[in-house]
Amino acid sequence: MERAQQGPRARYREQTRAEIKGVALRQLAEGGGALALTRIAKEMGLSGPALYRYFANRDDLLNALIRDAYGDAATAMARAAARSARGSRGVRARLHDLAEAYRAWAVAEPHRYLLIQGAPVPGHVAPADTLERARAVLGPFLPLFATGSPGAAVAATVDEMAAWLAAEKSVGAWVARYAPEATAAPRTADAADVPAPEATAAGTDRAASALAGAVLAWAQLHGSVSLEVAGQFAGMAHRGSTLLGAQMELLADAFGLE
């Protein structure tokens, strides 16, 4: 509806911006992270000054590409989470579903994945809203680990996540957004508006477990998927999905996921 209400000039501007981003992505894929606005302008038949009417500079264009990549990755993860939550699939199976969705997006969009998860483009500072966009990608993992019973192998990480939750309100808000059950504390029987101390502690434990699991899942995903996308598994006998599946099994065991 909004697009239909745009005037011809606004639609043309939007189409041109999309075309510029498409050329830039291809340039990144072919040039290993290098981006030159003069080459983009030449390929599109535009002058340098004309290109700057759509993007102020290289960083402005890179920021748009980064936001788009995070947005598409987050959408892919949200859709995978919704599909996986249907029916009677257990938490462990849903963890595998999310991990494979993350991997599938990265393998299908390697240059975009490396733009947001690879080495920073020299001289570029990521936009300030990158953190929230990255959290949206990992958010679907939080409710899975909120159900877990972390074992000794991950106890230190859970403790550190509890300290992080206590120190930064934005982290608690992130957990609450995706796993509200992890932060909701039951009430006392005689004072319905006051959480029992032990219930508050239990809520903190669930939130810390959720956060620790999501962070550890990201670390496992980033390591395995980045190696695969960069071609580091070439000539080896295993499939990327097999390796990632084994890593998720170990992580599910560490958190007692069923």
N, C-alpha and C positions, 0 to 999 in steps of 0.2 A: 504494500500500500504506500509506504513512504517513498519507495523508489518510483512508483507510478506517478506520485505527486511532484516529483522533481521536474524542474524545467529542463529544456534541451541543453543549456549551457552546463548545468550541474551534472547532468547525466554524462555529457562529453568529458567533463573534468574527472568524474569518477572512473570512466572507462580508460582514460589516458593514464591515470594513476595506477590502475590495475595492470595496464600494459607495461608501464615502467617497472613495476614490481616484478612482473613476469620475466622481463629481460634481465633484471638485476639478479633474480634467483638463478637463472641459467648461467649468468656470468660467475656467480659464486660457485656453482657446481663445476664449472669448467676451469675456474682459476684458483681453486683451493682457498677460498676466503677473500680473494682480492676483489675490490669493487671500484670501478672507475666511471664517474658520471659522464665524462666526455665520450667514452665508448658507448654508453647507453644512449646518449643523445644522438650520436652518429648512426647507430643501428636503427633508431626510430625516425631518423630524418628530421631531428629537431636541432635547433641551435642550443648552445650552453645556457644562455639566458632564458630561453623558452622552457628548458627543463626545470630551472629553478622556480618557475611559477607553480610547479606541482610539489616539489620538495626543496626545502630551504638549502640543504647541503647533504653531503654523504651520510652524516649521522642521522639526519631526519629520515632518510630513506631506510637506513639500517634499522632504526627504531620501529618503523612501520612493518618491516619484514619480521622483526623479532616478535612484535605484538601479534601479528597474524599467525606466526608459527605456534606460539604459546596458546593462542585461542583455538586453533585447529586441534592441537594435541589435547587440550582440556576437553574439547567437545568429543573427541574420540574416546577419551577415558570415561566421560560421563555416560556416553551411550553404551559402552561396554559394561559399566557398572549397573545400568538399568536393565540390560539384557540378562546379566548374570544373576541379578536379584530375583528374577522371576522363577517360579517353580520352587523346588525343594533342594537346590544346590547348597552344599555345605560351605562354610566359610573358607576352608582350605581350597576347595574347587574354585570359589570366586576369586581367591588370590591368584590362582593360576590364570584365570580369565583376564584379570586386569594386567598381569605381567605380560601376557601374550599380546594384549591390545596395545600396550606401550611399545613393545618390540615391533609389532606389525606396522605401527605408524612410523617409527624410526626407519625401518627397512624400506618402506615405500617412499619416504621423504628424506633420504639421507642428508642432502645438503641443508635442508631446513632443520633437521635434528642437530646437525653439527653446528649450525648457526647459534642455537640456544644452549647446547650442551657441550660443544667443543671448545677449543681455545678461543679466547676473545679476539675479535678483529683488531689488529694493531691500531692504537690511537682512539678506539671507540669506547665510550662509557655507556653502559646499558641504561635504558630509561628507568626512572624512579619507580614506575609501577611494575617492573619486571618481577619483583618478589611476589606480589599478589597473584600474578599470572602463573608463576611457577607453582605456587601453592595450590592453585586450581587444578593443575595436572595431577598432583599427588593427593589431593583431597579425598578421592574415592577409596584410598587405602586405609584411611583413618578408622572408619567404622568397623572394618574387618579386625584390626588389631585391638580395638576396644573390647572385643569379646574374649581376648586371649588370657592365658595365665602364664606370664613370662617366667622362664626358668633361670637357673643360675648363670647360664652362658650370656644372657642379655641383661642381667640385673643391674650392672654398672651403667649401661646405656639408659635403662629406664630411670635410674636415679638422676642421671644428668638431665634427662628430659623433664623430670619433675622440677628440677631447679630452674630450667629454662621457662617452664610454664609460670613459675612463681615470679620470675624476673621480668617477663615481657607479656603484657596483657594481650597484645595482638596475636601471640601464639595461641593463647587460650581461646581467643575469639575464632581463630582458624579451626581449631579442633571442634569447638561448639557448633560451628556452621556445618561441618560435614558429619560429625558424630555427636549429636546432642545428648545421646544416652550416656556418653562417656563423661559428661560434665554435670549431668543432672543428679543431684543428691536427694535421696529419699528424706522425708520429713519425720520428725518425732511424733509419737502417737498423741502426746499431750500438748504439743505446741506445733500446730500444722504449718506455721510460717517460719519455723526455725529448724535448719538441718541439724541432725544429730552429729556430734563430732566424729564418731566412727563412720557415719555415712559420708561426711565431707571427705574424710581420708580415703574412703573407698572410691569416691568420685575422682579424686586426684590421682589415685593409682590407675584407674581406667584411662584417664586422659593421658597420663605418662606412658602407659602401655601403647595406646593408640599412636602417640607421637613417635615413640621409639620404633615401633614397627614400621611406620610410614617412612621414617628417615633411613632405617636399615634397608627397607625394600628399595628406596631410591638409590642407595649406594650400590646395592647388588645389580639393579637394573642398569644404572649408569655404566658400571664397569663392564658388564657382559655385552650390553647393546652397543656401547661405544666401540668396543673391540671389533664386534661384528660389522658395524657400519663402516669402520675404517679399513676393513679388509684384512684384519689381523688373523682371522681364522682360515684364510685361504690355504689350501694344501693340507689342512687337518681333517681328520675323519668325522668329527662330530658336527651336528647341526646346532645352530645358535639356539633354537627352541629347546633342544634336549638339555643343553647346558643350563639355560635359564630355568627350565623346569626343575632341575636338580637343586639349583640354588633356592628356589621358592619352597621346595619341600623341606630343606634344612631350616629355612626361616620359619616356616609353619610349625615345625617341630619345636623350635626354640621358644615359640609363643603358645604352644599347646593348642593350636587351631584345629578344629574338628571338620 
